[in-house]
Amino acid sequence: MKKILFGSIVLIMGLGLTGCGNSTPEEVAETFANAMSNIDMKKAKEFSTEHVKDKIAELSRVCMRKDINNLADIAMPILNLVHKKLRHGKYDDQLGDALRQYKENSERIMKKFEKETKEKYGQLKDNKEEVMQQVYNELLEAYSVASMPLIEKEFELLDIKSKQIEDVKKVASFFIINGSYRVTYGNKYEFMKSVNKVIFDKGFKLTPKCIDEYTEFGFIDAINIIEVKENSPDQMMVRLEIIREDGKSNKVSVEVEKIQDNWKVSDLYIDTDF
């Protein structure tokens, strides 16, 4: 449970900060820091300018891209290993029923899909790119469902174990539409699309680890407000001492700005140099 410690507030230039609106600059800075630490983005945005809201969106994209890259790094060698072990047909007998069912399902899906797609969208060459993408996504979902029993059997037979193994299987279920598990230079784009889809379908959310890695507001245990400095009547710099859950502390400056009689956090530093 995070606890808030109110330290000495040093008011520069004789400021008696009562603030405008419902919150003072120091309250806004403190609330924002705690909201970020608790992954309460709704609350953080409530006390943010549009610029900071854009920064939060940027942070989300950075963290999602890292999750995508991490899953790709895990999935690629596994799929290539499965391809290598299966390519000579050594396990076809053990996989016989699952392979036959997958082939039958694939043929059925394609025939049904071609018929329904023509009825629904007409000639695809006459449709816009977004329609083509919708068609592709529908086909991908159908193949994913059809391929999963085969993938489960293959991974079990080959004794494939890994962290995020269920996510890797899901990547395989989307990627198998290419006809092979092997990831090459030529199909790397399709592989990454499969990885992206798995992350998107999971409903990506920011994590405390991500907040901690790219901002100054991760894993907060306590906050001391140590200084409030006026840059202008409508702009303040609130200096916080942030005490982390591991006992370490660091000083953080939070810029706040008065907008329509309410104080808002006006900048967010994101360290994305990686």
Summary of the structure (lengths in Angstrom):
residues: 274
radius of gyration: 26.3
end to end distance: 31.2
largest distance: 84.0
contacts: 780
relative contact order: 0.20
helix: 56%
strand: 16%
